[in-house]
Amino acid sequence: MSTEHVSKDPLHGVTLEMIVTRLAASYGWEELGNYIRINCFISNPSVQSSLKFLRKTPWARTKVENFYKYSLRHKKLKNSE
C-alpha cells in the first residue's frame, strides 16, 4: 500500500523561473506589468532581470506567486498542466 503524500500546493515543484517564464509567455511583458506593477516587468523586462529582483524582494515574489496561482485557477496560462 502506497502512502505517498501528494501536495495540494500549486507551487510545489514549480521554480520561480518557471513561473516568470509561463506568465511572460501567457500575458506578455506589457500586460504582466499592468497586472503586477513592479519595475522588473515594466522597464526593460527579461526573465533573468526579473528573477534577480524577485529573489531578493519577498513582497514582489509573493505578488508574482499569487498572480500565478490566480492564473492557474482561471486557466489563463499557456503550457500549464
C-alpha positions in Angstrom: 0.0 0.0 0.0 1.5 3.3 -1.1 1.4 6.2 1.4 2.8 8.9 -1.0 1.9 12.4 0.0 0.6 14.5 -2.9 0.9 18.2 -2.3 -2.1 20.4 -3.0 0.1 23.4 -3.2 0.1 24.7 -6.8 3.6 26.0 -6.3 5.0 22.6 -5.3 7.8 21.6 -7.7 7.5 24.8 -9.7 10.6 27.1 -9.8 10.4 30.8 -9.8 11.9 30.7 -13.3 9.1 28.5 -14.5 6.6 30.9 -13.0 8.1 34.0 -14.6 8.5 32.3 -18.0 4.9 31.0 -18.1 3.5 34.3 -17.0 5.5 36.2 -19.6 4.6 33.7 -22.4 0.9 33.8 -21.5 0.4 37.6 -20.8 3.4 39.3 -22.5 5.6 41.7 -20.5 3.4 44.7 -21.1 0.2 43.1 -19.8 2.1 41.4 -17.0 3.4 44.8 -16.0 -0.1 46.2 -16.0 -1.3 43.4 -13.6 1.7 43.4 -11.4 3.1 46.9 -11.1 6.7 46.2 -10.4 9.6 47.7 -12.4 11.2 44.3 -13.4 8.1 43.7 -15.6 7.8 47.3 -16.9 11.3 48.7 -17.5 13.5 46.6 -19.8 11.9 43.3 -18.7 13.6 39.9 -19.1 13.4 36.6 -17.3 16.9 36.9 -15.8 16.5 40.5 -14.5 13.1 39.6 -13.1 14.5 36.6 -11.3 17.3 38.7 -9.8 14.9 41.2 -8.4 12.2 38.7 -7.2 14.8 36.5 -5.4 15.8 39.4 -3.2 12.4 41.1 -2.8 10.0 38.9 -0.9 6.9 41.1 -1.2 7.3 41.2 -5.0 7.8 37.4 -5.2 4.6 36.9 -3.2 2.7 39.1 -5.6 4.0 37.1 -8.6 3.3 33.7 -6.9 -0.2 34.8 -6.0 -0.9 36.0 -9.6 0.5 32.7 -10.9 -1.9 30.8 -8.6 -4.8 33.1 -9.8 -3.9 32.4 -13.4 -3.8 28.6 -12.8 -7.3 28.7 -11.2 -8.7 30.7 -14.1 -6.8 28.7 -16.7 -5.1 31.7 -18.2 -1.6 30.1 -18.6 -0.1 28.7 -21.7 1.9 25.4 -21.3 0.3 24.6 -17.9 -0.6 21.1 -16.9 
